[in-house]
Amino acid sequence: MAKCKFTDTILRGSVGGMVFSTGRGGPYVRQRISAPDGQTPAQLAQRATLITVSRQWKSLTSAQRIEWDLYADTLAPTDKLMNSISYSGHQVYCQLSSRLLGAGVAAVVTPPAVAAPASLTAWTSTITAVNTLTLGFTPTPMGAGVKLQVWQSKPYLGAIHPLVSQAKLVGYTAAAVASGTTLPMPYSVLTGYKSYVWARVMGVDGQVSGYRGIECTAP
């Protein structure tokens, strides 16, 4: 791995077999290594979901697909460098429908007619057992059909701030759940270790709010 020093240029991503990124020591370049074809249950489930929603997209009428393309044009997403990017109607449909299927809800047919839900106004998460989270939040309870999507970082020691992009999905709460509900954690956390936990609100149409995160220490 080679370290680099850039002046006014920020490089992230891969080009020609080389990966440009930034770590604790500053910008660096490393050789790109292709990951093996993962066959974990979570990866297989994610692929199956993508296949399902892609097939459902093909079953939509031409008029419905045009509605999704028009809706995608109204969005203003950004990449990790905060540059504006654009989505196709197919991409937005698959994104929202995949979330809904992952939460045990039927996929959508028409684009959202309302704005994305607001973030939680307050968020706490407590490790109450080696592999159990107790969630505290407001507003409470969630609205009808509204769920929380929860993510967890790997356990760690020391003063670090994990990234949600590297976290594992804990799962979804039940709809209209009240504060104080519990979820099993994908990562067990031993006494004295920490784990960062994020939550965001998912509406009935698959749209999500921004993340709220908090560091938890296992008792």
TATA-V520891 format. One record per residue. RES is the residue in one small letter. PSI is psi as a letter, one per 40 degrees, with the letter a starting at -180 (NA if undefined). OMEGA is omega as a letter, one per 30 degrees, with the letter a starting at -180 (999 if undefined). D_CENTER is the distance of its C-alpha to the mean C-alpha in whole Angstrom. Layout:
BEGIN
res = [RES;RES]
psi = [PSI;PSI]
omega = [OMEGA;OMEGA]
d_center = [D_CENTER;D_CENTER]
END
This chain:
BEGIN
res = [m;a;k;c;k;f;t;d;t;i;l;r;g;s;v;g;g;m;v;f;s;t;g;r;g;g;p;y;v;r;q;r;i;s;a;p;d;g;q;t;p;a;q;l;a;q;r;a;t;l;i;t;v;s;r;q;w;k;s;l;t;s;a;q;r;i;e;w;d;l;y;a;d;t;l;a;p;t;d;k;l;m;n;s;i;s;y;s;g;h;q;v;y;c;q;l;s;s;r;l;l;g;a;g;v;a;a;v;v;t;p;p;a;v;a;a;p;a;s;l;t;a;w;t;s;t;i;t;a;v;n;t;l;t;l;g;f;t;p;t;p;m;g;a;g;v;k;l;q;v;w;q;s;k;p;y;l;g;a;i;h;p;l;v;s;q;a;k;l;v;g;y;t;a;a;a;v;a;s;g;t;t;l;p;m;p;y;s;v;l;t;g;y;k;s;y;v;w;a;r;v;m;g;v;d;g;q;v;s;g;y;r;g;i;e;c;t;a;p]
psi = [h;h;i;i;h;i;c;e;h;h;h;i;a;i;h;f;e;i;h;h;a;h;a;d;e;a;i;i;h;i;h;h;h;h;i;i;h;h;f;i;d;d;d;d;d;d;d;d;d;d;d;d;d;d;d;d;d;d;e;i;i;d;d;d;d;d;d;d;d;d;d;d;d;e;i;g;i;i;a;e;e;f;i;h;i;i;i;i;d;d;d;d;d;d;d;d;d;d;d;d;d;d;e;f;i;i;i;i;d;i;i;i;e;i;i;i;i;i;i;i;d;i;h;i;h;h;h;e;i;d;f;h;h;h;h;h;i;i;i;h;i;i;i;h;e;h;i;h;h;h;i;h;i;i;i;i;i;a;g;i;g;i;i;d;e;e;i;i;h;d;a;i;i;i;i;f;i;i;i;e;i;i;i;i;i;d;h;i;h;i;h;e;i;i;h;h;h;i;i;i;h;h;i;e;e;e;i;i;a;i;i;h;i;i;h;i;h;h;NA]
omega = [l;l;a;l;l;l;a;a;l;a;l;l;a;l;l;l;l;a;l;a;l;l;a;a;l;a;l;l;l;l;l;l;a;l;l;l;a;a;l;l;a;l;l;l;l;l;l;l;l;l;a;a;l;l;l;l;a;a;l;l;l;l;l;l;l;l;l;l;l;l;l;l;a;a;l;a;l;l;a;l;l;l;l;l;a;l;l;l;l;a;a;l;a;a;a;a;l;l;a;l;l;l;l;a;l;l;a;l;a;a;l;l;a;l;l;a;l;l;l;l;l;a;l;l;a;l;a;l;a;l;a;l;l;a;l;a;l;g;l;f;l;l;a;l;a;a;l;l;a;a;a;l;l;l;a;l;l;a;l;l;a;l;l;l;l;a;l;l;l;l;a;l;l;l;l;a;l;l;a;l;a;l;l;a;l;l;l;a;a;a;l;l;a;l;l;a;l;l;l;a;l;l;a;a;l;l;a;l;l;a;l;a;l;l;a;l;a;a;999]
d_center = [29;31;30;30;31;30;32;30;28;24;23;20;19;22;25;28;27;26;23;23;21;21;22;23;27;26;25;26;26;26;27;24;24;23;21;22;21;19;20;18;18;14;15;17;16;13;16;18;15;15;19;19;18;20;23;22;22;25;27;26;29;30;30;26;25;27;25;22;23;24;21;19;22;21;18;18;14;15;14;14;17;17;19;19;18;18;17;19;20;19;15;14;16;14;11;12;14;11;9;13;14;12;13;16;17;19;18;19;22;22;20;19;22;21;18;15;15;16;14;15;19;19;17;18;17;20;21;24;24;23;20;20;18;20;18;19;18;20;21;22;22;19;21;22;19;16;14;11;8;8;7;10;12;15;18;20;24;25;23;20;17;14;11;7;7;9;8;9;7;10;11;12;15;18;18;20;20;22;21;22;20;19;17;18;16;15;17;20;21;25;27;27;23;20;16;14;12;9;9;9;11;11;14;17;16;12;11;9;10;10;9;12;12;15;17;19;22;23;27]
END
